[in-house]
């Protein structure tokens, strides 16, 4: 994927300050929520852009989340024939590079969504902590 161009993530400093105020387990849950929702949105965009001849390619685009490490992988989970569509191979240049095109066009939106959803999740987690502290008294 191309790394050219630049964009500004609005709210990254605010998110960092908010995360530092909470314990590690709350931080982890909030970040996992934000990454999961943004990953789901990226999966939707990739499915919409995928070439549709039989529909198998669309169905094989998925999302895998590792809650322990906080990693989210979005892409093809079962099929590998997309390589001729997206990468330069010994057959020649890519036939239809839709993965890269989707990422280049939606990069700012997805990164901003990660921040927004994580901030929302922090608020929800803070509410849960507050409710637990009130009920235990």
C-alpha positions as CSV (number, residue, x, y, z in Angstrom):
1,X,0.0,0.0,0.0
2,X,1.2,3.4,-0.7
3,X,2.4,5.6,2.1
4,X,2.4,8.9,0.1
5,X,0.3,11.8,1.3
6,X,-0.4,13.1,4.7
7,X,-3.5,13.5,6.9
8,X,-4.3,14.9,10.3
9,X,-6.0,12.9,13.0
10,X,-8.2,15.2,15.0
11,X,-8.4,14.2,18.7
12,X,-5.4,11.9,19.1
13,X,-4.0,14.1,21.9
14,X,-7.4,14.1,23.7
15,X,-7.6,10.3,23.4
16,X,-4.2,9.8,24.8
17,X,-5.0,12.0,27.8
18,X,-8.3,10.2,28.4
19,X,-6.7,6.8,28.2
20,X,-4.0,7.7,30.7
21,X,-6.7,8.4,33.3
22,X,-8.0,4.8,33.3
23,X,-6.6,1.5,34.4
24,X,-5.0,-0.9,31.8
25,X,-8.0,-3.2,31.5
26,X,-10.4,-0.3,30.7
27,X,-7.9,1.1,28.2
28,X,-7.7,-2.3,26.5
29,X,-11.5,-2.7,26.2
30,X,-11.9,0.8,24.8
31,X,-9.2,0.5,22.2
32,X,-10.5,-3.0,21.2
33,X,-14.0,-1.5,20.7
34,X,-12.7,1.3,18.6
35,X,-10.5,-0.9,16.4
36,X,-13.3,-3.5,16.0
37,X,-15.9,-0.9,14.8
38,X,-13.4,0.8,12.4
39,X,-12.3,-2.7,11.1
40,X,-15.9,-3.5,10.4
41,X,-16.4,-0.4,8.4
42,X,-13.3,-1.0,6.4
43,X,-14.5,-4.6,5.7
44,X,-17.8,-3.1,4.4
45,X,-15.9,-0.7,2.0
46,X,-13.7,-3.6,0.8
47,X,-16.7,-5.8,0.1
48,X,-18.4,-3.0,-1.8
49,X,-15.4,-2.4,-4.0
50,X,-14.6,-6.1,-4.7
51,X,-15.3,-7.4,-8.2
52,X,-18.5,-9.4,-8.3
53,X,-18.6,-12.3,-10.7
54,X,-19.6,-15.1,-8.4
55,X,-19.6,-13.3,-5.0
56,X,-17.0,-15.6,-3.5
57,X,-14.5,-12.9,-3.2
58,X,-16.9,-10.6,-1.4
59,X,-17.8,-13.4,1.1
60,X,-14.2,-14.2,1.8
61,X,-13.4,-10.6,3.0
62,X,-13.5,-10.7,6.8
63,X,-12.2,-9.3,10.0
64,X,-10.1,-11.0,12.7
65,X,-9.6,-9.4,16.1
66,X,-7.1,-10.5,18.7
67,X,-8.3,-9.0,21.9
68,X,-5.1,-9.8,23.8
69,X,-2.8,-7.9,21.5
70,X,-5.3,-5.4,20.2
71,X,-4.6,-6.3,16.6
72,X,-7.3,-6.2,14.0
73,X,-6.8,-7.8,10.5
74,X,-9.2,-6.9,7.7
75,X,-8.9,-8.7,4.4
76,X,-9.3,-12.1,2.7
77,X,-9.6,-14.9,5.2
78,X,-10.0,-17.9,2.9
79,X,-9.1,-17.2,-0.7
80,X,-5.8,-16.1,-2.3
81,X,-6.8,-15.5,-5.9
82,X,-7.1,-11.8,-5.2
83,X,-3.3,-11.5,-5.7
84,X,-3.7,-11.3,-9.4
85,X,-6.3,-8.6,-8.9
86,X,-4.3,-6.5,-6.4
87,X,-0.5,-7.3,-6.7
88,X,2.1,-7.3,-9.5
89,X,2.9,-11.0,-10.2
90,X,4.9,-12.8,-12.7
91,X,1.8,-12.6,-15.0
92,X,2.1,-8.8,-15.0
93,X,0.6,-5.7,-13.3
94,X,-2.4,-5.9,-11.1
95,X,-5.7,-6.5,-12.9
96,X,-7.9,-4.4,-10.6
97,X,-6.2,-3.1,-7.4
98,X,-9.2,-2.4,-5.3
99,X,-7.7,-3.1,-1.8
100,X,-5.2,-0.3,-2.2
101,X,-7.7,2.1,-3.8
102,X,-10.2,1.6,-1.0
103,X,-7.5,2.1,1.7
104,X,-6.1,5.3,0.0
105,X,-9.6,6.8,-0.3
106,X,-10.9,5.8,3.2
107,X,-7.7,6.0,5.3
108,X,-8.6,9.3,7.0
109,X,-12.1,8.3,7.7
110,X,-11.1,5.0,9.2
111,X,-8.4,6.4,11.4
112,X,-10.8,9.2,12.6
113,X,-13.4,6.5,13.3
114,X,-10.9,4.6,15.5
115,X,-10.4,7.7,17.6
116,X,-14.1,8.6,17.8
117,X,-15.3,5.1,18.7
118,X,-12.5,4.7,21.2
119,X,-13.5,7.9,22.9
120,X,-17.2,6.7,23.0
121,X,-16.1,3.4,24.5
122,X,-14.1,5.2,27.2
123,X,-17.2,7.1,28.2
124,X,-19.2,3.9,28.3
125,X,-16.5,2.2,30.4
126,X,-16.3,5.2,32.7
127,X,-20.1,4.9,33.2
128,X,-19.8,1.2,34.1
129,X,-17.1,2.0,36.6
130,X,-19.2,4.7,38.2
131,X,-22.2,2.5,38.4
132,X,-20.2,-0.3,40.0
133,X,-18.8,2.1,42.6
134,X,-22.2,3.4,43.4
135,X,-23.8,0.0,43.8
136,X,-21.0,-1.3,46.1
137,X,-21.5,1.4,48.7
